[in-house]
Amino acid sequence: MRMENKLFIYLFQDDISVLLVEKEELLASATLCHESKVKGVACCNIVQLKNYFSPLPKLSTIIKNYFYSLSFTSQLLSWYTMAQNPNMPQVEAPGTLHPLWVRCDKSDPCATAWLGVETVYSGNKTSGVKLYTVSCKGPTGDETSFTKLDELKQEHEKRHHASTVATKGYAQYNLFCSLKEESMIFESQSSVIASLTWNNVEKVLECPPLSSKASLNIKVSVGDMRSPLYQTYKEMEFLLVSALAEGLRTGETEWLEPMETQSAVDLTRALIEGIAAVLINLCTVCAVYIARNHQYKSKTDAIAAFSSMVIARGDLDFTEQLWEKMRKSVTSYQDITECLRIVVKAVKLGKIKPWIHKDSNSTLSKLILQSYQQQIDAMPLTGLTPANMLLELGLDKIRKDFINYLVGKELTTLNYLRYYLDTEVDLQEQVMRVRKLHHLLEILGTCSTFLSLPHDRLFLFTQSCLQYYKTSNYDEDHVFQLQIKPALISYFYEKEQPFSWAMEVSSGQGSKEVKTALYLSDKPLVDHISFDLDVPLDESVNGESEKMFYYRTMVSCSLISFT
């Protein structure tokens, strides 16, 4: 079962346990016992099924190799039904039975892939069972072969004799794939999936109306070249992964290829010698920087992908400028030590009294502050001290970059960022918290520049992400969810084909509610059987062809009452 494609979307609303029969053997008894007491069945697995927003835990490869004829499966479900029927005391279950699902071999005319059964309760008493049938067909691009809405209603009414029925639609779109040119050039693990649900379906594959309920499921992997934060990623790469933080943690350092042609020592000397001129010309440098970013934005706007998202600041103090020089040029711990020795010597001799931000927290910043009062502590640059000092410079600078953007854009407050800005924890923990902030900004970059979401949505989403990462580990595979109005994203999906679409017909209420559903998906929802591909030889399934080929899955339900 591929729960990520939302098969059985209406069956599993809460965490439940399910019996999955793994291997067929002759049943020696007509009594279906509980869990390990099942007689004649090689084994049954109990697996926890999450609600339909979560994937099903991967099943063992063993059960993929065994499935059953429809006659055997029907017999098994009949025994289950008898064991639950209070009117048949001669067949009594030794307790509450879990719902039962059995794989089928798809050899019958309806191509049945699964049969399932679960107990229906009225209060604390068993009142009946629901029997489920899942049938599947291979991919096709011929929409005339899809089950029509009227046919689905007729199938439902034939089973349940309902006087009135309700219809509901589901659709999922991969918004990144709406950028066809970008998708062909870049391979990325990032995804933005729009999930929409609505009532009163009118036809198969209809576009969701603006009255739908919509949510975005956002997963962002850092390092995507399309990201507006790609340059920030390169800075983080040096700070966190390749050199400093990881090297200090493991003792093994992989130095990045230097981005500057001059050596780190020469760049440091030049910075010290020209610090006065740099400070005088700071306004000019900022103006040029802003102009360049404006030019870059106008170019990228034409690509219909990401626009610019400026994180870098123009008010870099001396230690931040030093960090910029060193991260682009150092290739060894000796480089770091020599550069910092030059700086410390210049500060102690009073050759420079550079400007630094008053809230700077690095060891070098504190040393410079002391120089203002002519009181400088001894600074032995031995062992790992220089590397730790450079790591502090990077953390200080990047934190200020992130604060400048998040607070400057009024997406949060310093109070909400207190956890991420805490410098009292050890350096490695500081590194991890800054890394979380970077991931959060990558997500916001997707929402603000690619999706162009309004400020009120971004504000609430920012608070949600900040709260999540306060208690959760760093995880690029985590999917963040954002409720949204369809009108804000209709531009992306209204001319696209969904990769997953479904409609269901329902009647009844509460435990007696029954549904019949059709699922169309770009990938098979059942993985234990093969399909005949109804695809022209010159086209691959959902490859470069603009025509979408859908696997078809029908789920029907029957209610058997014991009263």
C-alpha positions in Angstrom: 0.0 0.0 0.0 1.3 3.4 -0.9 -0.1 5.7 1.8 1.7 8.7 0.4 -0.7 8.6 -2.5 -3.6 8.7 -0.1 -5.1 5.4 -1.0 -7.8 4.5 1.6 -8.0 8.1 2.5 -11.2 7.6 4.3 -10.4 4.3 6.0 -7.6 5.3 8.4 -8.4 8.5 10.3 -6.5 7.6 13.5 -3.7 5.4 14.6 -5.0 1.8 14.4 -3.6 -1.7 14.2 -4.2 -3.9 11.2 -3.7 -7.6 10.6 -1.8 -8.3 7.3 -1.7 -12.0 6.4 1.7 -12.8 5.0 1.6 -16.4 3.7 -1.1 -18.8 2.6 -1.4 -22.2 4.2 -4.4 -24.5 4.7 -6.5 -23.3 7.6 -7.1 -26.2 10.0 -9.9 -24.4 11.8 -12.8 -22.2 11.0 -11.9 -20.0 14.0 -10.0 -16.8 13.3 -8.0 -16.2 16.5 -6.3 -13.0 17.6 -2.8 -12.0 16.4 -0.2 -14.8 17.2 -3.1 -17.2 17.9 -4.2 -17.3 14.2 -4.4 -21.0 13.3 -3.1 -22.2 10.0 -1.7 -18.8 8.9 2.1 -18.7 8.9 2.2 -15.3 10.5 0.4 -12.0 10.8 2.0 -8.6 11.2 0.7 -5.8 13.4 1.7 -2.5 11.8 0.7 0.9 13.0 -1.0 2.9 10.3 -0.7 6.7 10.7 -3.4 9.0 9.6 -3.4 9.7 5.9 -1.0 12.6 6.0 1.8 10.2 7.1 3.3 7.4 5.1 2.8 3.8 6.0 5.9 2.2 7.6 7.7 0.1 5.1 6.5 -3.4 5.1 8.9 -6.3 5.1 9.9 -7.7 1.7 8.4 -11.0 2.7 4.7 -10.1 2.4 5.3 -8.6 -1.1 5.9 -12.2 -2.3 2.6 -13.7 -1.2 -0.9 -13.0 -2.2 -4.1 -15.0 -2.6 -6.9 -16.1 -4.8 -10.1 -14.3 -4.4 -11.9 -17.5 -3.2 -9.4 -18.1 -0.4 -9.5 -14.4 0.6 -13.3 -14.3 0.6 -13.4 -17.4 2.9 -10.9 -15.8 5.3 -13.1 -12.6 5.5 -16.2 -14.8 6.0 -14.6 -16.4 9.0 -13.7 -13.0 10.4 -17.3 -11.9 10.0 -18.7 -15.0 11.7 -16.2 -14.6 14.6 -17.5 -11.0 15.2 -21.2 -11.8 14.8 -22.8 -11.9 18.3 -25.6 -14.0 16.8 -23.2 -16.9 16.2 -21.9 -17.9 19.6 -20.4 -21.1 18.3 -17.7 -19.1 16.5 -16.4 -16.7 19.2 -13.3 -14.5 18.9 -11.1 -14.4 22.0 -11.2 -10.6 22.2 -11.4 -7.5 19.9 -10.1 -8.3 16.4 -8.0 -5.8 14.5 -9.2 -4.8 11.0 -7.9 -7.4 8.5 -6.4 -6.8 5.0 -5.4 -9.5 2.6 -3.5 -9.2 -0.6 -5.2 -10.7 -3.7 -3.7 -11.8 -7.0 -5.8 -9.6 -9.3 -6.8 -12.7 -11.4 -10.6 -12.1 -11.2 -12.5 -10.0 -13.8 -12.6 -7.0 -11.5 -8.8 -7.1 -11.0 -9.1 -7.2 -7.2 -5.9 -6.3 -5.4 -7.0 -6.1 -1.8 -9.9 -7.3 0.4 -10.4 -5.8 3.8 -12.8 -6.0 6.7 -13.3 -4.0 9.9 -15.8 -4.2 12.8 -18.5 -1.6 13.3 -19.6 -0.8 16.8 -22.7 0.8 18.3 -21.5 2.0 21.6 -19.5 -0.9 23.1 -21.4 -3.6 21.2 -20.5 -5.1 17.8 -23.2 -4.1 15.3 -21.7 -5.2 12.0 -18.7 -5.2 9.7 -17.6 -3.3 6.7 -16.1 -5.2 3.8 -13.7 -3.3 1.4 -12.7 -4.2 -2.1 -9.8 -2.6 -3.9 -9.4 -3.1 -7.6 -6.7 -1.7 -9.8 -6.0 -1.1 -13.5 -2.8 -0.1 -15.3 -2.0 3.4 -16.6 -3.8 5.0 -19.5 -4.1 8.4 -21.0 -7.5 7.7 -22.5 -9.9 9.7 -20.3 -12.9 8.0 -21.9 -11.9 4.8 -20.1 -12.1 6.4 -16.7 -15.1 5.7 -14.5 -17.6 8.5 -14.9 -19.2 10.2 -11.9 -22.6 8.9 -12.8 -21.2 5.4 -13.0 -19.6 5.7 -9.6 -22.9 6.9 -8.1 -24.7 4.0 -9.7 -22.2 1.6 -8.3 -22.6 3.1 -4.8 -26.5 3.1 -5.0 -26.5 -0.5 -6.2 -24.6 -1.6 -3.1 -26.3 0.6 -0.5 -29.7 1.6 -2.0 -29.1 5.2 -0.8 -31.7 7.8 -1.5 -29.2 10.7 -1.3 -25.5 10.7 -1.8 -22.7 13.3 -1.3 -19.6 13.7 -3.5 -16.2 14.8 -2.6 -13.0 15.5 -4.6 -9.3 15.4 -3.9 -6.4 16.6 -6.0 -2.7 17.0 -5.5 -0.3 19.1 -7.7 3.4 19.3 -7.6 3.9 23.0 -8.0 7.6 22.8 -8.7 6.7 20.8 -11.8 4.7 23.7 -13.1 8.1 25.2 -14.0 8.9 22.8 -16.8 12.1 24.5 -18.0 13.4 24.4 -14.4 12.5 20.8 -13.8 14.3 19.7 -16.9 17.5 21.5 -15.9 17.7 20.9 -12.1 17.3 17.8 -10.0 16.1 18.7 -6.5 14.8 16.9 -3.5 12.7 19.9 -2.7 8.9 19.8 -3.3 5.9 21.9 -2.9 2.7 19.8 -3.1 -0.7 21.5 -3.1 -3.5 19.3 -1.7 -7.1 20.4 -2.3 -10.4 18.9 -1.2 -13.9 20.1 -2.2 -17.5 19.0 -2.2 -20.0 18.5 -5.0 -17.8 17.0 -7.7 -19.2 17.5 -11.2 -16.9 15.5 -13.4 -13.7 13.3 -13.4 -10.4 15.3 -13.3 -12.2 18.6 -12.8 -10.1 21.5 -11.5 -10.6 22.2 -7.9 -12.9 25.3 -7.4 -11.7 28.3 -5.4 -14.1 27.2 -2.6 -11.9 24.2 -1.9 -9.9 23.6 1.2 -6.2 23.8 0.3 -2.9 23.1 2.1 0.7 23.2 1.0 3.1 20.4 1.9 6.5 21.9 1.7 9.8 20.0 1.8 13.0 22.0 1.1 16.5 20.6 0.8 19.2 23.2 1.1 21.7 23.7 -1.7 19.2 24.0 -4.6 20.9 26.2 -7.2 17.5 27.8 -7.9 17.1 29.0 -4.3 17.4 32.7 -3.6 19.5 31.7 -0.7 22.1 29.7 -2.7 25.0 32.1 -1.8 24.0 31.9 1.9 24.1 28.1 1.5 27.7 28.3 0.2 28.6 30.4 3.3 26.9 27.9 5.6 28.7 25.0 3.7 32.0 26.4 4.9 30.8 27.2 8.4 28.9 24.0 9.2 29.7 21.1 7.0 32.9 21.0 5.1 35.4 22.8 7.3 34.9 24.5 10.7 32.1 22.9 12.7 32.4 19.4 11.3 36.2 19.5 11.5 36.1 20.6 15.1 33.6 17.9 15.9 35.2 15.0 14.1 38.9 16.1 13.8 38.8 15.6 10.1 38.5 18.7 7.8 37.8 18.8 4.1 38.8 22.3 3.0 36.8 23.9 0.2 38.4 25.2 -2.9 39.3 28.8 -2.2 37.2 31.4 -3.9 39.9 34.1 -3.9 43.2 34.0 -5.9 45.0 35.9 -3.1 46.1 34.0 0.0 44.2 34.4 3.3 47.2 36.1 4.9 47.5 38.7 2.1 43.8 39.4 2.2 43.9 39.9 6.0 46.9 42.3 5.7 45.1 44.3 3.0 42.0 44.5 5.1 43.9 45.9 8.1 45.8 48.4 6.0 42.7 49.6 4.2 40.2 49.5 7.1 39.9 53.2 7.3 39.2 53.6 3.6 36.7 50.7 3.7 34.8 52.4 6.5 34.7 55.7 4.7 33.5 54.2 1.5 31.0 51.9 3.2 28.0 53.9 1.9 29.3 53.6 -1.7 29.9 49.9 -1.3 26.3 49.4 0.0 24.9 51.4 -2.9 26.8 49.3 -5.5 25.7 46.1 -3.7 22.0 47.1 -3.8 22.2 48.1 -7.4 23.8 44.8 -8.4 21.0 42.9 -6.5 18.4 45.0 -8.3 20.0 44.1 -11.7 20.1 40.4 -10.7 16.4 40.4 -9.7 15.3 41.9 -13.0 17.1 39.0 -14.8 15.7 36.2 -12.6 12.2 37.6 -12.8 12.2 36.7 -16.5 12.8 33.0 -15.7 9.4 32.5 -13.8 11.2 30.7 -11.0 12.7 32.4 -8.0 13.2 36.1 -7.6 15.8 37.6 -5.4 15.7 37.4 -1.6 18.5 39.6 -0.1 19.8 38.2 3.1 23.2 39.8 3.1 23.7 43.2 4.8 25.6 46.3 3.9 26.6 47.2 7.5 29.3 44.6 8.0 31.6 45.5 10.9 35.3 44.6 11.0 35.0 41.1 12.3 32.3 40.3 9.7 34.5 41.6 6.9 37.3 39.5 8.3 35.1 36.5 8.2 34.1 37.1 4.6 37.8 37.3 3.6 38.9 34.3 5.5 36.0 31.9 4.6 36.8 32.5 0.9 40.5 31.9 1.2 41.7 29.7 4.1 42.8 26.2 3.2 44.4 25.1 6.5 44.4 25.6 10.3 47.8 27.3 9.8 46.0 30.0 7.6 43.5 30.6 10.3 46.1 30.9 13.0 48.4 33.3 11.0 45.5 35.6 10.0 44.2 35.9 13.5 47.7 36.5 14.8 48.1 39.4 12.4 44.8 40.9 13.6 45.4 40.4 17.3 48.9 42.0 17.0 47.4 45.0 15.1 44.8 45.5 17.8 47.2 45.2 20.7 49.6 47.7 19.1 46.8 50.1 18.5 47.3 50.2 14.7 43.6 49.7 14.2 40.6 50.5 16.4 37.9 49.1 14.1 34.2 49.5 14.5 32.2 46.5 15.6 28.5 45.9 16.4 27.8 46.5 20.1 26.0 43.2 20.4 28.9 41.1 18.9 29.6 38.1 21.0 32.8 36.6 19.6 36.1 36.3 21.4 37.7 38.6 18.8 35.0 41.2 19.2 35.4 41.2 23.0 39.2 41.7 22.5 38.6 44.7 20.2 36.2 46.2 22.8 38.9 45.9 25.4 41.3 47.7 23.1 39.0 50.8 23.3 39.9 50.9 27.0 43.6 50.0 26.6 42.9 46.8 28.5 43.6 43.7 26.5 43.7 40.2 27.9 46.3 37.7 26.7 45.2 35.7 23.7 47.2 32.5 23.1 46.5 31.3 19.6 47.3 27.7 20.1 45.6 24.3 19.6 42.0 24.6 18.4 41.5 28.2 19.7 42.0 29.9 16.3 39.5 27.6 14.6 36.9 28.2 17.4 37.4 31.9 17.1 36.8 31.8 13.4 33.7 29.6 14.0 32.4 32.3 16.4 32.9 35.0 13.8 30.9 33.0 11.3 28.1 32.3 13.7 27.9 35.9 14.8 27.8 37.2 11.3 25.2 34.7 10.0 23.0 35.2 13.0 22.9 38.9 12.4 22.1 38.2 8.7 19.1 36.1 9.7 17.9 38.5 12.4 18.1 41.4 9.9 15.8 39.5 7.5 13.3 37.9 9.8 12.8 40.9 12.1 13.3 43.5 9.3 10.5 41.8 7.3 8.4 41.7 10.4 8.1 37.9 10.2 9.0 37.4 13.9 10.5 39.2 16.9 13.7 38.9 18.8 11.8 37.3 21.7 10.7 34.5 19.4 14.2 34.0 18.2 15.7 33.8 21.7 16.2 30.0 21.5 18.1 30.3 18.2 20.3 33.2 19.4 21.4 31.8 22.7 25.2 32.0 23.0 25.4 30.4 26.4 25.1 26.9 25.0 28.2 25.2 23.6 29.5 26.0 20.1 28.2 22.8 18.4 24.7 23.4 19.8 24.9 27.0 18.5 25.9 25.6 15.1 22.8 23.3 15.0 20.4 26.1 16.0 21.8 28.4 13.2 21.5 25.5 10.8 17.8 25.2 11.7 17.3 28.9 11.1 19.0 28.5 7.7 16.6 25.7 6.8 13.7 27.8 7.9 14.8 30.7 5.7 15.2 28.4 2.8 11.5 27.4 3.3 10.5 31.0 3.6 12.4 31.8 0.4 10.3 29.2 -1.4 7.1 30.7 0.0 7.9 34.3 -0.5 9.8 34.4 -3.9 8.5 31.3 -5.7 4.9 31.2 -4.4 4.7 35.0 -3.7 2.6 34.3 -0.6 1.3 37.4 1.3 2.8 38.6 4.5 0.0 37.4 6.8 0.5 33.8 5.6 4.3 34.1 5.9 4.1 35.5 9.4 1.9 32.6 10.7 4.0 30.1 8.9 7.2 31.5 10.3 5.9 31.2 13.9 4.9 27.6 13.2 8.3 26.6 11.8 10.1 28.4 14.7 8.0 26.5 17.2 8.6 23.2 15.4 12.4 23.5 15.5 12.5 24.4 19.1 11.7 20.8 20.1 12.6 18.8 16.9 15.9 17.7 15.4 17.2 19.2 12.1 15.5 17.3 9.3 15.4 18.3 5.6 13.0 15.5 4.9 10.3 17.0 7.3 7.2 18.2 5.4 5.9 21.5 6.7 2.2 22.1 6.2 0.5 25.5 5.5 -3.2 26.0 5.2 -3.9 28.4 2.4 -6.6 29.9 0.2 -6.7 28.3 -3.3 -6.9 31.7 -4.9 -3.3 32.3 -3.8 -1.9 29.3 -5.7 -4.5 28.8 -8.5 -2.1 30.4 -10.9 0.2 27.4 -10.5 -2.3 24.5 -10.8 -5.2 25.6 -12.9 -3.5 24.8 -16.2 -1.6 21.8 -14.9 -2.6 18.1 -14.5 -2.7 16.7 -11.0 -0.4 13.8 -10.2 -3.2 12.4 -8.0 -6.9 12.9 -8.3 -9.8 11.2 -6.5 -13.6 11.4 -6.1 -15.8 9.6 -3.6 -19.5 9.0 -3.3 -20.8 8.6 0.3 -24.0 8.0 2.2 -25.0 7.3 5.8 -23.6 8.9 8.9 -21.2 8.0 11.7 -20.2 4.3 11.9 -22.7 3.5 9.2 -21.2 5.8 6.6 -20.1 4.0 3.5 -18.1 5.3 0.5 -17.2 4.3 -3.0 -14.2 6.0 -4.5 -12.1 6.3 -7.7 -8.4 7.2 -7.4 -6.3 8.3 -10.4 -2.5 8.5 -9.8 0.7 8.8 -11.7 2.1 5.9 -9.8 0.5 2.6 -8.8 -1.1 2.6 -5.4 -0.6 -1.2 -5.1 2.9 -2.5 -5.2 2.5 -6.3 -5.1 1.1 -6.9 -8.6 2.2 -5.9 -12.2 0.2 -4.0 -14.7 -0.3 -4.1 -18.4 0.9 -0.7 -19.7 -1.7 0.8 -22.0 1.0 3.3 -23.3 2.2 3.8 -26.9 5.7 2.4 -27.6 7.2 5.8 -28.3 6.0 7.3 -25.0 7.0 6.5 -21.4 4.7 6.6 -18.5 4.6 10.3 -17.4 8.0 10.9 -19.0 8.5 13.8 -21.4 5.0 13.5 -22.8 2.7 16.3 -21.8 -0.2 13.8 -21.6 -0.6 12.4 -18.1 -1.1 8.6 -17.8 -3.1 7.5 -14.7 -3.3 4.3 -12.8 -6.9 3.6 -11.8 -7.9 2.3 -8.4 -11.5 1.7 -7.3 -12.3 1.3 -3.6 -15.8 0.1 -2.7 -17.4 -0.7 0.7 -20.3 -3.0 1.8 -21.9 -2.7 5.3 -23.2 -5.9 6.9 -25.4 -5.4 9.9 -25.8 -7.9 12.7 -28.9 -6.4 14.0 
